[in-house]
Amino acid sequence: KQWYQRRVAITAGMNDIDVSGRMGREQFEELSHDLFERLRHLLQELLHNATFTIEDIDSVEIVGGSTRIPKCKTIIEEVLHKTCSTTLNADDSTARGCALQCAILSPAFKVRDFAINDVVQSGIKLVWYNPD
């Protein structure tokens, strides 16, 4: 069953040839199945290695471009057994985080206990080469 289709366009591809077409959600999810399973595995591994349990998670806010893919949201909800909220965009979440941190550090505000767990599952490696 095709729910809807989106136009897909690749400009200046191989030999400067432009290509366009249409793809439905079902076809996209089928082609991306391996990537979605990697996401599921990554979340399961993250929970296995975490110092907290699913019961310790009160809410889940997902932010970023991939969160607009319905299958990603579904996988996160299945693994975490929580409904995901997508009310913030990246700029808003950064601004709210900064405001919250300022309030926590300020003696003029009383802020209830609040914890943010920022986890980078995969290490980041920077490599550069010196041509000399």
Backbone as XML, in Angstrom:
<?xml version="1.0"?>
<chain id="A" units="angstrom">
  <residue number="1" name="LYS">
    <atom name="N" x="0.847" y="-1.185" z="0.000"/>
    <atom name="CA" x="0.000" y="0.000" z="0.000"/>
    <atom name="C" x="0.886" y="1.239" z="0.000"/>
  </residue>
  <residue number="2" name="GLN">
    <atom name="N" x="0.672" y="2.126" z="-0.926"/>
    <atom name="CA" x="1.420" y="3.380" z="-1.005"/>
    <atom name="C" x="0.625" y="4.480" z="-0.311"/>
  </residue>
  <residue number="3" name="TRP">
    <atom name="N" x="1.164" y="5.075" z="0.767"/>
    <atom name="CA" x="0.461" y="6.156" z="1.447"/>
    <atom name="C" x="0.604" y="7.454" z="0.661"/>
  </residue>
  <residue number="4" name="TYR">
    <atom name="N" x="1.782" y="7.757" z="0.294"/>
    <atom name="CA" x="2.034" y="8.945" z="-0.497"/>
    <atom name="C" x="3.393" y="8.790" z="-1.158"/>
  </residue>
  <residue number="5" name="GLN">
    <atom name="N" x="3.651" y="9.652" z="-2.104"/>
    <atom name="CA" x="4.935" y="9.610" z="-2.791"/>
    <atom name="C" x="5.582" y="10.978" z="-2.718"/>
  </residue>
  <residue number="6" name="ARG">
    <atom name="N" x="6.893" y="10.969" z="-2.765"/>
    <atom name="CA" x="7.675" y="12.196" z="-2.790"/>
    <atom name="C" x="8.538" y="12.202" z="-4.043"/>
  </residue>
  <residue number="7" name="ARG">
    <atom name="N" x="8.779" y="13.393" z="-4.515"/>
    <atom name="CA" x="9.659" y="13.549" z="-5.669"/>
    <atom name="C" x="11.104" y="13.442" z="-5.192"/>
  </residue>
  <residue number="8" name="VAL">
    <atom name="N" x="11.908" y="12.690" z="-5.903"/>
    <atom name="CA" x="13.322" y="12.530" z="-5.601"/>
    <atom name="C" x="14.100" y="13.101" z="-6.775"/>
  </residue>
  <residue number="9" name="ALA">
    <atom name="N" x="15.055" y="13.973" z="-6.503"/>
    <atom name="CA" x="15.843" y="14.581" z="-7.582"/>
    <atom name="C" x="17.320" y="14.554" z="-7.233"/>
  </residue>
  <residue number="10" name="ILE">
    <atom name="N" x="18.130" y="14.171" z="-8.193"/>
    <atom name="CA" x="19.585" y="14.200" z="-8.045"/>
    <atom name="C" x="20.098" y="15.081" z="-9.177"/>
  </residue>
  <residue number="11" name="THR">
    <atom name="N" x="20.698" y="16.196" z="-8.791"/>
    <atom name="CA" x="21.198" y="17.110" z="-9.819"/>
    <atom name="C" x="22.705" y="16.973" z="-9.948"/>
  </residue>
  <residue number="12" name="ALA">
    <atom name="N" x="23.176" y="17.136" z="-11.155"/>
    <atom name="CA" x="24.605" y="17.078" z="-11.463"/>
    <atom name="C" x="25.215" y="15.773" z="-10.966"/>
  </residue>
  <residue number="13" name="GLY">
    <atom name="N" x="24.564" y="14.668" z="-11.258"/>
    <atom name="CA" x="25.087" y="13.357" z="-10.879"/>
    <atom name="C" x="26.220" y="12.941" z="-11.797"/>
  </residue>
  <residue number="14" name="MET">
    <atom name="N" x="26.361" y="11.659" z="-12.017"/>
    <atom name="CA" x="27.426" y="11.139" z="-12.866"/>
    <atom name="C" x="27.327" y="11.745" z="-14.265"/>
  </residue>
  <residue number="15" name="ASN">
    <atom name="N" x="28.432" y="12.207" z="-14.780"/>
    <atom name="CA" x="28.512" y="12.841" z="-16.107"/>
    <atom name="C" x="27.566" y="14.035" z="-16.223"/>
  </residue>
  <residue number="16" name="ASP">
    <atom name="N" x="27.330" y="14.731" z="-15.109"/>
    <atom name="CA" x="26.456" y="15.908" z="-15.066"/>
    <atom name="C" x="25.049" y="15.636" z="-15.580"/>
  </residue>
  <residue number="17" name="ILE">
    <atom name="N" x="24.541" y="14.452" z="-15.350"/>
    <atom name="CA" x="23.188" y="14.085" z="-15.769"/>
    <atom name="C" x="22.259" y="14.237" z="-14.570"/>
  </residue>
  <residue number="18" name="ASP">
    <atom name="N" x="21.162" y="14.966" z="-14.767"/>
    <atom name="CA" x="20.158" y="15.134" z="-13.718"/>
    <atom name="C" x="19.151" y="13.987" z="-13.813"/>
  </residue>
  <residue number="19" name="VAL">
    <atom name="N" x="18.745" y="13.488" z="-12.654"/>
    <atom name="CA" x="17.795" y="12.388" z="-12.589"/>
    <atom name="C" x="16.695" y="12.761" z="-11.609"/>
  </residue>
  <residue number="20" name="SER">
    <atom name="N" x="15.464" y="12.418" z="-11.935"/>
    <atom name="CA" x="14.373" y="12.649" z="-10.991"/>
    <atom name="C" x="13.362" y="11.513" z="-11.110"/>
  </residue>
  <residue number="21" name="GLY">
    <atom name="N" x="12.588" y="11.346" z="-10.077"/>
    <atom name="CA" x="11.576" y="10.299" z="-10.060"/>
    <atom name="C" x="10.711" y="10.444" z="-8.826"/>
  </residue>
  <residue number="22" name="ARG">
    <atom name="N" x="9.877" y="9.444" z="-8.567"/>
    <atom name="CA" x="9.006" y="9.443" z="-7.406"/>
    <atom name="C" x="9.228" y="8.157" z="-6.617"/>
  </residue>
  <residue number="23" name="MET">
    <atom name="N" x="9.109" y="8.284" z="-5.297"/>
    <atom name="CA" x="9.288" y="7.120" z="-4.445"/>
    <atom name="C" x="8.268" y="7.190" z="-3.322"/>
  </residue>
  <residue number="24" name="GLY">
    <atom name="N" x="7.614" y="6.066" z="-3.062"/>
    <atom name="CA" x="6.658" y="5.980" z="-1.966"/>
    <atom name="C" x="7.335" y="5.534" z="-0.687"/>
  </residue>
  <residue number="25" name="ARG">
    <atom name="N" x="6.631" y="5.715" z="0.425"/>
    <atom name="CA" x="7.183" y="5.354" z="1.729"/>
    <atom name="C" x="7.533" y="3.866" z="1.799"/>
  </residue>
  <residue number="26" name="GLU">
    <atom name="N" x="6.646" y="3.020" z="1.288"/>
    <atom name="CA" x="6.881" y="1.572" z="1.345"/>
    <atom name="C" x="8.178" y="1.196" z="0.630"/>
  </residue>
  <residue number="27" name="GLN">
    <atom name="N" x="8.390" y="1.762" z="-0.549"/>
    <atom name="CA" x="9.620" y="1.473" z="-1.306"/>
    <atom name="C" x="10.840" y="2.032" z="-0.582"/>
  </residue>
  <residue number="28" name="PHE">
    <atom name="N" x="10.720" y="3.250" z="-0.034"/>
    <atom name="CA" x="11.823" y="3.858" z="0.702"/>
    <atom name="C" x="12.207" y="3.000" z="1.896"/>
  </residue>
  <residue number="29" name="GLU">
    <atom name="N" x="11.210" y="2.534" z="2.662"/>
    <atom name="CA" x="11.495" y="1.720" z="3.848"/>
    <atom name="C" x="12.098" y="0.374" z="3.473"/>
  </residue>
  <residue number="30" name="GLU">
    <atom name="N" x="11.670" y="-0.168" z="2.346"/>
    <atom name="CA" x="12.247" y="-1.430" z="1.877"/>
    <atom name="C" x="13.712" y="-1.251" z="1.476"/>
  </residue>
  <residue number="31" name="LEU">
    <atom name="N" x="14.000" y="-0.188" z="0.754"/>
    <atom name="CA" x="15.385" y="0.076" z="0.331"/>
    <atom name="C" x="16.281" y="0.426" z="1.521"/>
  </residue>
  <residue number="32" name="SER">
    <atom name="N" x="15.703" y="1.008" z="2.551"/>
    <atom name="CA" x="16.476" y="1.464" z="3.711"/>
    <atom name="C" x="16.437" y="0.478" z="4.876"/>
  </residue>
  <residue number="33" name="HIS">
    <atom name="N" x="15.908" y="-0.704" z="4.664"/>
    <atom name="CA" x="15.721" y="-1.684" z="5.736"/>
    <atom name="C" x="17.005" y="-1.908" z="6.548"/>
  </residue>
  <residue number="34" name="ASP">
    <atom name="N" x="18.134" y="-2.093" z="5.884"/>
    <atom name="CA" x="19.398" y="-2.335" z="6.596"/>
    <atom name="C" x="19.776" y="-1.162" z="7.497"/>
  </residue>
  <residue number="35" name="LEU">
    <atom name="N" x="19.535" y="0.050" z="7.031"/>
    <atom name="CA" x="19.850" y="1.232" z="7.841"/>
    <atom name="C" x="18.931" y="1.311" z="9.062"/>
  </residue>
  <residue number="36" name="PHE">
    <atom name="N" x="17.654" y="0.982" z="8.878"/>
    <atom name="CA" x="16.731" y="0.998" z="10.007"/>
    <atom name="C" x="17.109" y="-0.066" z="11.037"/>
  </residue>
  <residue number="37" name="GLU">
    <atom name="N" x="17.567" y="-1.214" z="10.582"/>
    <atom name="CA" x="17.993" y="-2.255" z="11.519"/>
    <atom name="C" x="19.262" y="-1.844" z="12.264"/>
  </residue>
  <residue number="38" name="ARG">
    <atom name="N" x="20.136" y="-1.092" z="11.594"/>
    <atom name="CA" x="21.320" y="-0.562" z="12.282"/>
    <atom name="C" x="20.911" y="0.397" z="13.390"/>
  </residue>
  <residue number="39" name="LEU">
    <atom name="N" x="19.893" y="1.219" z="13.133"/>
    <atom name="CA" x="19.380" y="2.127" z="14.156"/>
    <atom name="C" x="18.834" y="1.325" z="15.334"/>
  </residue>
  <residue number="40" name="ARG">
    <atom name="N" x="18.048" y="0.298" z="15.052"/>
    <atom name="CA" x="17.477" y="-0.537" z="16.116"/>
    <atom name="C" x="18.599" y="-1.173" z="16.945"/>
  </residue>
  <residue number="41" name="HIS">
    <atom name="N" x="19.602" y="-1.729" z="16.265"/>
    <atom name="CA" x="20.726" y="-2.369" z="16.962"/>
    <atom name="C" x="21.498" y="-1.348" z="17.802"/>
  </residue>
  <residue number="42" name="LEU">
    <atom name="N" x="21.724" y="-0.158" z="17.259"/>
    <atom name="CA" x="22.448" y="0.887" z="17.980"/>
    <atom name="C" x="21.713" y="1.276" z="19.259"/>
  </residue>
  <residue number="43" name="LEU">
    <atom name="N" x="20.389" y="1.427" z="19.181"/>
    <atom name="CA" x="19.606" y="1.777" z="20.370"/>
    <atom name="C" x="19.640" y="0.666" z="21.409"/>
  </residue>
  <residue number="44" name="GLN">
    <atom name="N" x="19.534" y="-0.583" z="20.955"/>
    <atom name="CA" x="19.583" y="-1.712" z="21.878"/>
    <atom name="C" x="20.953" y="-1.804" z="22.552"/>
  </residue>
  <residue number="45" name="GLU">
    <atom name="N" x="22.003" y="-1.568" z="21.788"/>
    <atom name="CA" x="23.363" y="-1.584" z="22.347"/>
    <atom name="C" x="23.550" y="-0.439" z="23.334"/>
  </residue>
  <residue number="46" name="LEU">
    <atom name="N" x="23.009" y="0.715" z="23.014"/>
    <atom name="CA" x="23.095" y="1.865" z="23.897"/>
    <atom name="C" x="22.433" y="1.552" z="25.232"/>
  </residue>
  <residue number="47" name="LEU">
    <atom name="N" x="21.241" y="0.949" z="25.195"/>
    <atom name="CA" x="20.547" y="0.592" z="26.437"/>
    <atom name="C" x="21.311" y="-0.466" z="27.229"/>
  </residue>
  <residue number="48" name="HIS">
    <atom name="N" x="21.910" y="-1.392" z="26.524"/>
    <atom name="CA" x="22.681" y="-2.446" z="27.190"/>
    <atom name="C" x="23.892" y="-1.863" z="27.930"/>
  </residue>
  <residue number="49" name="ASN">
    <atom name="N" x="24.542" y="-0.863" z="27.321"/>
    <atom name="CA" x="25.756" y="-0.273" z="27.896"/>
    <atom name="C" x="25.489" y="0.893" z="28.844"/>
  </residue>
  <residue number="50" name="ALA">
    <atom name="N" x="24.260" y="1.359" z="28.898"/>
    <atom name="CA" x="23.931" y="2.540" z="29.709"/>
    <atom name="C" x="23.958" y="2.216" z="31.195"/>
  </residue>
  <residue number="51" name="THR">
    <atom name="N" x="24.117" y="3.270" z="31.988"/>
    <atom name="CA" x="24.108" y="3.112" z="33.449"/>
    <atom name="C" x="22.703" y="3.335" z="34.005"/>
  </residue>
  <residue number="52" name="PHE">
    <atom name="N" x="21.708" y="3.374" z="33.136"/>
    <atom name="CA" x="20.326" y="3.553" z="33.555"/>
    <atom name="C" x="19.443" y="2.573" z="32.789"/>
  </residue>
  <residue number="53" name="THR">
    <atom name="N" x="18.199" y="2.451" z="33.212"/>
    <atom name="CA" x="17.263" y="1.534" z="32.568"/>
    <atom name="C" x="16.180" y="2.333" z="31.842"/>
  </residue>
  <residue number="54" name="ILE">
    <atom name="N" x="15.368" y="1.639" z="31.079"/>
    <atom name="CA" x="14.266" y="2.298" z="30.372"/>
    <atom name="C" x="13.330" y="2.971" z="31.374"/>
  </residue>
  <residue number="55" name="GLU">
    <atom name="N" x="13.154" y="2.357" z="32.529"/>
    <atom name="CA" x="12.260" y="2.922" z="33.544"/>
    <atom name="C" x="12.769" y="4.267" z="34.068"/>
  </residue>
  <residue number="56" name="ASP">
    <atom name="N" x="14.068" y="4.522" z="33.952"/>
    <atom name="CA" x="14.638" y="5.795" z="34.393"/>
    <atom name="C" x="14.364" y="6.931" z="33.410"/>
  </residue>
  <residue number="57" name="ILE">
    <atom name="N" x="13.908" y="6.603" z="32.222"/>
    <atom name="CA" x="13.643" y="7.611" z="31.192"/>
    <atom name="C" x="12.214" y="8.103" z="31.355"/>
  </residue>
  <residue number="58" name="ASP">
    <atom name="N" x="12.060" y="9.410" z="31.613"/>
    <atom name="CA" x="10.726" y="9.984" z="31.782"/>
    <atom name="C" x="10.099" y="10.375" z="30.449"/>
  </residue>
  <residue number="59" name="SER">
    <atom name="N" x="10.899" y="10.931" z="29.558"/>
    <atom name="CA" x="10.360" y="11.363" z="28.271"/>
    <atom name="C" x="11.475" y="11.316" z="27.225"/>
  </residue>
  <residue number="60" name="VAL">
    <atom name="N" x="11.063" y="11.271" z="25.977"/>
    <atom name="CA" x="12.015" y="11.215" z="24.870"/>
    <atom name="C" x="11.653" y="12.312" z="23.873"/>
  </residue>
  <residue number="61" name="GLU">
    <atom name="N" x="12.588" y="13.197" z="23.624"/>
    <atom name="CA" x="12.435" y="14.268" z="22.626"/>
    <atom name="C" x="13.449" y="13.984" z="21.536"/>
  </residue>
  <residue number="62" name="ILE">
    <atom name="N" x="12.986" y="13.795" z="20.321"/>
    <atom name="CA" x="13.916" y="13.529" z="19.225"/>
    <atom name="C" x="14.001" y="14.762" z="18.336"/>
  </residue>
  <residue number="63" name="VAL">
    <atom name="N" x="15.222" y="15.119" z="17.969"/>
    <atom name="CA" x="15.487" y="16.352" z="17.246"/>
    <atom name="C" x="16.396" y="16.041" z="16.072"/>
  </residue>
  <residue number="64" name="GLY">
    <atom name="N" x="16.112" y="16.628" z="14.933"/>
    <atom name="CA" x="16.990" y="16.475" z="13.785"/>
    <atom name="C" x="16.255" y="15.983" z="12.556"/>
  </residue>
  <residue number="65" name="GLY">
    <atom name="N" x="16.937" y="16.012" z="11.443"/>
    <atom name="CA" x="16.341" y="15.668" z="10.162"/>
    <atom name="C" x="15.792" y="14.265" z="10.075"/>
  </residue>
  <residue number="66" name="SER">
    <atom name="N" x="16.513" y="13.290" z="10.599"/>
    <atom name="CA" x="16.069" y="11.900" z="10.499"/>
    <atom name="C" x="14.833" y="11.622" z="11.330"/>
  </residue>
  <residue number="67" name="THR">
    <atom name="N" x="14.548" y="12.466" z="12.308"/>
    <atom name="CA" x="13.366" y="12.242" z="13.134"/>
    <atom name="C" x="12.090" y="12.488" z="12.344"/>
  </residue>
  <residue number="68" name="ARG">
    <atom name="N" x="12.204" y="13.100" z="11.185"/>
    <atom name="CA" x="11.031" y="13.310" z="10.336"/>
    <atom name="C" x="10.689" y="12.072" z="9.513"/>
  </residue>
  <residue number="69" name="ILE">
    <atom name="N" x="11.529" y="11.060" z="9.583"/>
    <atom name="CA" x="11.257" y="9.793" z="8.895"/>
    <atom name="C" x="10.398" y="8.961" z="9.850"/>
  </residue>
  <residue number="70" name="PRO">
    <atom name="N" x="9.158" y="8.690" z="9.486"/>
    <atom name="CA" x="8.255" y="7.971" z="10.405"/>
    <atom name="C" x="8.822" y="6.653" z="10.911"/>
  </residue>
  <residue number="71" name="LYS">
    <atom name="N" x="9.540" y="5.907" z="10.102"/>
    <atom name="CA" x="10.078" y="4.617" z="10.525"/>
    <atom name="C" x="11.110" y="4.796" z="11.639"/>
  </residue>
  <residue number="72" name="CYS">
    <atom name="N" x="11.919" y="5.856" z="11.586"/>
    <atom name="CA" x="12.897" y="6.121" z="12.656"/>
    <atom name="C" x="12.178" y="6.356" z="13.978"/>
  </residue>
  <residue number="73" name="LYS">
    <atom name="N" x="11.141" y="7.177" z="13.944"/>
    <atom name="CA" x="10.374" y="7.456" z="15.162"/>
    <atom name="C" x="9.749" y="6.170" z="15.698"/>
  </residue>
  <residue number="74" name="THR">
    <atom name="N" x="9.207" y="5.344" z="14.807"/>
    <atom name="CA" x="8.587" y="4.078" z="15.216"/>
    <atom name="C" x="9.595" y="3.160" z="15.892"/>
  </residue>
  <residue number="75" name="ILE">
    <atom name="N" x="10.794" y="3.053" z="15.327"/>
    <atom name="CA" x="11.835" y="2.185" z="15.904"/>
    <atom name="C" x="12.242" y="2.683" z="17.287"/>
  </residue>
  <residue number="76" name="ILE">
    <atom name="N" x="12.429" y="3.976" z="17.431"/>
    <atom name="CA" x="12.804" y="4.539" z="18.734"/>
    <atom name="C" x="11.727" y="4.238" z="19.765"/>
  </residue>
  <residue number="77" name="GLU">
    <atom name="N" x="10.466" y="4.407" z="19.376"/>
    <atom name="CA" x="9.371" y="4.139" z="20.306"/>
    <atom name="C" x="9.281" y="2.652" z="20.665"/>
  </residue>
  <residue number="78" name="GLU">
    <atom name="N" x="9.531" y="1.778" z="19.700"/>
    <atom name="CA" x="9.492" y="0.337" z="19.966"/>
    <atom name="C" x="10.601" y="-0.083" z="20.933"/>
  </residue>
  <residue number="79" name="VAL">
    <atom name="N" x="11.790" y="0.440" z="20.739"/>
    <atom name="CA" x="12.924" y="0.041" z="21.574"/>
    <atom name="C" x="12.819" y="0.638" z="22.978"/>
  </residue>
  <residue number="80" name="LEU">
    <atom name="N" x="12.440" y="1.908" z="23.063"/>
    <atom name="CA" x="12.402" y="2.590" z="24.359"/>
    <atom name="C" x="11.069" y="2.434" z="25.088"/>
  </residue>
  <residue number="81" name="HIS">
    <atom name="N" x="10.051" y="1.920" z="24.412"/>
    <atom name="CA" x="8.717" y="1.757" z="25.003"/>
    <atom name="C" x="8.176" y="3.090" z="25.521"/>
  </residue>
  <residue number="82" name="LYS">
    <atom name="N" x="8.488" y="4.162" z="24.791"/>
    <atom name="CA" x="8.027" y="5.506" z="25.145"/>
    <atom name="C" x="7.523" y="6.193" z="23.880"/>
  </residue>
  <residue number="83" name="THR">
    <atom name="N" x="6.569" y="7.085" z="24.041"/>
    <atom name="CA" x="6.121" y="7.908" z="22.924"/>
    <atom name="C" x="7.130" y="9.032" z="22.735"/>
  </residue>
  <residue number="84" name="CYS">
    <atom name="N" x="7.567" y="9.229" z="21.508"/>
    <atom name="CA" x="8.552" y="10.277" z="21.219"/>
    <atom name="C" x="7.853" y="11.592" z="20.917"/>
  </residue>
  <residue number="85" name="SER">
    <atom name="N" x="8.415" y="12.641" z="21.445"/>
    <atom name="CA" x="7.933" y="13.983" z="21.156"/>
    <atom name="C" x="8.854" y="14.612" z="20.125"/>
  </residue>
  <residue number="86" name="THR">
    <atom name="N" x="8.279" y="15.356" z="19.202"/>
    <atom name="CA" x="9.083" y="16.045" z="18.172"/>
    <atom name="C" x="8.713" y="17.525" z="18.141"/>
  </residue>
  <residue number="87" name="THR">
    <atom name="N" x="8.491" y="18.099" z="19.318"/>
    <atom name="CA" x="8.021" y="19.478" z="19.378"/>
    <atom name="C" x="9.118" y="20.514" z="19.181"/>
  </residue>
  <residue number="88" name="LEU">
    <atom name="N" x="10.370" y="20.127" z="19.344"/>
    <atom name="CA" x="11.475" y="21.092" z="19.218"/>
    <atom name="C" x="12.217" y="20.895" z="17.906"/>
  </residue>
  <residue number="89" name="ASN">
    <atom name="N" x="12.685" y="21.980" z="17.349"/>
    <atom name="CA" x="13.650" y="21.847" z="16.266"/>
    <atom name="C" x="15.044" y="22.044" z="16.869"/>
  </residue>
  <residue number="90" name="ALA">
    <atom name="N" x="16.074" y="21.815" z="16.093"/>
    <atom name="CA" x="17.443" y="21.836" z="16.624"/>
    <atom name="C" x="17.806" y="23.180" z="17.255"/>
  </residue>
  <residue number="91" name="ASP">
    <atom name="N" x="17.414" y="24.282" z="16.609"/>
    <atom name="CA" x="17.741" y="25.605" z="17.153"/>
    <atom name="C" x="17.037" y="25.842" z="18.485"/>
  </residue>
  <residue number="92" name="ASP">
    <atom name="N" x="15.748" y="25.460" z="18.552"/>
    <atom name="CA" x="14.998" y="25.643" z="19.797"/>
    <atom name="C" x="15.575" y="24.813" z="20.927"/>
  </residue>
  <residue number="93" name="SER">
    <atom name="N" x="15.947" y="23.570" z="20.628"/>
    <atom name="CA" x="16.461" y="22.707" z="21.702"/>
    <atom name="C" x="17.790" y="23.235" z="22.235"/>
  </residue>
  <residue number="94" name="THR">
    <atom name="N" x="18.618" y="23.780" z="21.369"/>
    <atom name="CA" x="19.884" y="24.370" z="21.810"/>
    <atom name="C" x="19.617" y="25.594" z="22.683"/>
  </residue>
  <residue number="95" name="ALA">
    <atom name="N" x="18.721" y="26.456" z="22.255"/>
    <atom name="CA" x="18.405" y="27.669" z="23.018"/>
    <atom name="C" x="17.792" y="27.320" z="24.370"/>
  </residue>
  <residue number="96" name="ARG">
    <atom name="N" x="16.870" y="26.351" z="24.392"/>
    <atom name="CA" x="16.245" y="25.964" z="25.664"/>
    <atom name="C" x="17.260" y="25.313" z="26.601"/>
  </residue>
  <residue number="97" name="GLY">
    <atom name="N" x="18.156" y="24.517" z="26.046"/>
    <atom name="CA" x="19.196" y="23.898" z="26.867"/>
    <atom name="C" x="20.104" y="24.943" z="27.489"/>
  </residue>
  <residue number="98" name="CYS">
    <atom name="N" x="20.477" y="25.952" z="26.700"/>
    <atom name="CA" x="21.323" y="27.038" z="27.220"/>
    <atom name="C" x="20.596" y="27.822" z="28.307"/>
  </residue>
  <residue number="99" name="ALA">
    <atom name="N" x="19.322" y="28.126" z="28.084"/>
    <atom name="CA" x="18.548" y="28.868" z="29.086"/>
    <atom name="C" x="18.419" y="28.062" z="30.372"/>
  </residue>
  <residue number="100" name="LEU">
    <atom name="N" x="18.181" y="26.764" z="30.245"/>
    <atom name="CA" x="18.071" y="25.910" z="31.422"/>
    <atom name="C" x="19.396" y="25.864" z="32.189"/>
  </residue>
  <residue number="101" name="GLN">
    <atom name="N" x="20.500" y="25.715" z="31.474"/>
    <atom name="CA" x="21.804" y="25.668" z="32.135"/>
    <atom name="C" x="22.110" y="26.981" z="32.835"/>
  </residue>
  <residue number="102" name="CYS">
    <atom name="N" x="21.759" y="28.106" z="32.221"/>
    <atom name="CA" x="21.961" y="29.414" z="32.866"/>
    <atom name="C" x="21.135" y="29.517" z="34.148"/>
  </residue>
  <residue number="103" name="ALA">
    <atom name="N" x="19.891" y="29.052" z="34.098"/>
    <atom name="CA" x="19.037" y="29.099" z="35.289"/>
    <atom name="C" x="19.594" y="28.220" z="36.395"/>
  </residue>
  <residue number="104" name="ILE">
    <atom name="N" x="20.120" y="27.055" z="36.038"/>
    <atom name="CA" x="20.703" y="26.145" z="37.027"/>
    <atom name="C" x="21.907" y="26.796" z="37.709"/>
  </residue>
  <residue number="105" name="LEU">
    <atom name="N" x="22.733" y="27.483" z="36.928"/>
    <atom name="CA" x="23.953" y="28.097" z="37.466"/>
    <atom name="C" x="23.696" y="29.408" z="38.203"/>
  </residue>
  <residue number="106" name="SER">
    <atom name="N" x="22.568" y="30.047" z="37.958"/>
    <atom name="CA" x="22.273" y="31.339" z="38.553"/>
    <atom name="C" x="21.755" y="31.197" z="39.984"/>
  </residue>
  <residue number="107" name="PRO">
    <atom name="N" x="22.265" y="32.046" z="40.899"/>
    <atom name="CA" x="21.731" y="32.014" z="42.266"/>
    <atom name="C" x="20.350" y="32.682" z="42.349"/>
  </residue>
  <residue number="108" name="ALA">
    <atom name="N" x="19.929" y="33.385" z="41.305"/>
    <atom name="CA" x="18.658" y="34.112" z="41.329"/>
    <atom name="C" x="17.454" y="33.225" z="40.996"/>
  </residue>
  <residue number="109" name="PHE">
    <atom name="N" x="17.682" y="32.036" z="40.463"/>
    <atom name="CA" x="16.589" y="31.149" z="40.064"/>
    <atom name="C" x="16.637" y="29.858" z="40.854"/>
  </residue>
  <residue number="110" name="LYS">
    <atom name="N" x="15.465" y="29.320" z="41.151"/>
    <atom name="CA" x="15.369" y="27.998" z="41.752"/>
    <atom name="C" x="14.896" y="27.049" z="40.657"/>
  </residue>
  <residue number="111" name="VAL">
    <atom name="N" x="15.675" y="26.034" z="40.401"/>
    <atom name="CA" x="15.353" y="25.060" z="39.362"/>
    <atom name="C" x="15.357" y="23.680" z="40.003"/>
  </residue>
  <residue number="112" name="ARG">
    <atom name="N" x="14.304" y="22.911" z="39.741"/>
    <atom name="CA" x="14.266" y="21.563" z="40.315"/>
    <atom name="C" x="15.387" y="20.720" z="39.711"/>
  </residue>
  <residue number="113" name="ASP">
    <atom name="N" x="15.719" y="19.634" z="40.370"/>
    <atom name="CA" x="16.778" y="18.753" z="39.876"/>
    <atom name="C" x="16.463" y="18.306" z="38.465"/>
  </residue>
  <residue number="114" name="PHE">
    <atom name="N" x="17.453" y="18.360" z="37.632"/>
    <atom name="CA" x="17.266" y="18.062" z="36.211"/>
    <atom name="C" x="18.534" y="17.412" z="35.705"/>
  </residue>
  <residue number="115" name="ALA">
    <atom name="N" x="18.389" y="16.350" z="34.944"/>
    <atom name="CA" x="19.570" y="15.661" z="34.407"/>
    <atom name="C" x="19.444" y="15.532" z="32.900"/>
  </residue>
  <residue number="116" name="ILE">
    <atom name="N" x="20.536" y="15.764" z="32.232"/>
    <atom name="CA" x="20.614" y="15.567" z="30.787"/>
    <atom name="C" x="21.724" y="14.562" z="30.543"/>
  </residue>
  <residue number="117" name="ASN">
    <atom name="N" x="21.397" y="13.484" z="29.864"/>
    <atom name="CA" x="22.397" y="12.478" z="29.521"/>
    <atom name="C" x="22.668" y="12.564" z="28.031"/>
  </residue>
  <residue number="118" name="ASP">
    <atom name="N" x="23.808" y="13.089" z="27.680"/>
    <atom name="CA" x="24.201" y="13.205" z="26.281"/>
    <atom name="C" x="25.181" y="12.076" z="25.997"/>
  </residue>
  <residue number="119" name="VAL">
    <atom name="N" x="24.819" y="11.188" z="25.111"/>
    <atom name="CA" x="25.624" y="10.002" z="24.853"/>
    <atom name="C" x="26.062" y="9.995" z="23.398"/>
  </residue>
  <residue number="120" name="VAL">
    <atom name="N" x="27.351" y="9.833" z="23.184"/>
    <atom name="CA" x="27.883" y="9.634" z="21.839"/>
    <atom name="C" x="28.317" y="8.182" z="21.774"/>
  </residue>
  <residue number="121" name="GLN">
    <atom name="N" x="27.497" y="7.354" z="21.118"/>
    <atom name="CA" x="27.750" y="5.923" z="21.093"/>
    <atom name="C" x="29.013" y="5.590" z="20.297"/>
  </residue>
  <residue number="122" name="SER">
    <atom name="N" x="29.185" y="6.256" z="19.171"/>
    <atom name="CA" x="30.335" y="5.979" z="18.313"/>
    <atom name="C" x="31.338" y="7.119" z="18.463"/>
  </residue>
  <residue number="123" name="GLY">
    <atom name="N" x="32.586" y="6.759" z="18.611"/>
    <atom name="CA" x="33.626" y="7.772" z="18.741"/>
    <atom name="C" x="33.780" y="8.588" z="17.470"/>
  </residue>
  <residue number="124" name="ILE">
    <atom name="N" x="34.272" y="9.791" z="17.648"/>
    <atom name="CA" x="34.515" y="10.670" z="16.516"/>
    <atom name="C" x="36.021" y="10.711" z="16.281"/>
  </residue>
  <residue number="125" name="LYS">
    <atom name="N" x="36.430" y="10.483" z="15.057"/>
    <atom name="CA" x="37.850" y="10.438" z="14.736"/>
    <atom name="C" x="38.144" y="11.466" z="13.654"/>
  </residue>
  <residue number="126" name="LEU">
    <atom name="N" x="39.101" y="12.320" z="13.924"/>
    <atom name="CA" x="39.535" y="13.306" z="12.938"/>
    <atom name="C" x="40.916" y="12.909" z="12.434"/>
  </residue>
  <residue number="127" name="VAL">
    <atom name="N" x="41.062" y="12.903" z="11.131"/>
    <atom name="CA" x="42.336" y="12.522" z="10.533"/>
    <atom name="C" x="42.675" y="13.552" z="9.457"/>
  </residue>
  <residue number="128" name="TRP">
    <atom name="N" x="43.893" y="13.990" z="9.440"/>
    <atom name="CA" x="44.345" y="14.831" z="8.352"/>
    <atom name="C" x="45.751" y="14.423" z="7.981"/>
  </residue>
  <residue number="129" name="TYR">
    <atom name="N" x="46.081" y="14.714" z="6.779"/>
    <atom name="CA" x="47.384" y="14.321" z="6.261"/>
    <atom name="C" x="48.195" y="15.554" z="5.923"/>
  </residue>
  <residue number="130" name="ASN">
    <atom name="N" x="49.456" y="15.511" z="6.289"/>
    <atom name="CA" x="50.364" y="16.590" z="5.954"/>
    <atom name="C" x="51.092" y="16.204" z="4.667"/>
  </residue>
  <residue number="131" name="PRO">
    <atom name="N" x="50.896" y="16.983" z="3.605"/>
    <atom name="CA" x="51.516" y="16.605" z="2.323"/>
    <atom name="C" x="53.039" y="16.703" z="2.323"/>
  </residue>
  <residue number="132" name="ASP">
    <atom name="N" x="53.614" y="17.308" z="3.352"/>
    <atom name="CA" x="55.080" y="17.441" z="3.396"/>
    <atom name="C" x="55.774" y="16.192" z="3.872"/>
  </residue>
</chain>
